[in-house]
Amino acid sequence: MRKIILTMSVSLDGYIEGPHRDIAWHRVDDELHQYFNDQLRTMGGFLSGRVTHELMAGFWPTADADPSVTGPMADFAGIWRDMPKIVFSRTLERADWNTTVMHDVVPEEIRALTAQEGGDLALSGADLAETFRRLDLIDEYRVYVHPVLIGRGKPLFPPSDTEADLRLIGSRAFGNGVVLLHYGRARDAGAQ
C-alpha cells in the first residue's frame, strides 16, 4: 500500500510563505536540494493544489534548459517533468506536464490511489494538506524547518479542531541549519 507523505518547508514560526507568497527566506542549498531529489525520485506521484502546481509548472518544466541552473536544481527539473502529478482544482479543466486534474478530494478515490502499485505519493500545498489532514489521509509528515522567523504569512497548519497523534520516525540536521522532522501516524507504530 502506498503512503501519502506531506513534504513541506516551514519557517521556525510555522509559516510556509510570507506575505505576498514570499518564499525568499527558504534556505535550500545543494545539500538540501540533493536530499529532496533523492527522496522525491522514489515517489510514485506528486499531489498538489492548483496554486502550488501552477508555481511549479511556471518554472520547473524547462529549468534545466537555463545554463545558470545546474546540479540538483537541473536534476529536479527532470524529476518534476517525468513524475505523474495530480492537481486538485475546482477551476482547472486540464493541466500539462504529465498531470491529471481532480476536482475534489474524495477519500475513496484517494484510498484507491494508494492501493495502486508504485511509490508513495508526495503531498504539497497548505490548503490541500489541511483537507487531507482533516480527512485523515496523511500517513507521514516530512517537515523541513528553516532557521528563520518570518513573523507572519500563511501557516502550514491553520487552527483546527482535528487532532492527530504522531510518532517520530526520524530527524536530520543539514549544514545550512534546516532540520527535517519526520513523523508518522502513532496508530501505525506497530506496522513499521
Secondary structure, 3 states (H helix, E strand, C coil): CCCEEEEEEEECCCEEECHHHCCCCCCCCHHHHHHHHHHHCCCCEEEEEHHHHHHHHCCHHHHHHCCCCCHHHHHHHHHHHHCCEEEECCCCCCCCCCEEEECCCCHHHHHHHHHCCCCCEEEECHHHHHHHHHCCCCCEEEEEEECCCCCCCEECCCCCCCCCCEEEEEEEECCCCCEEEEEEEHHHHHHC
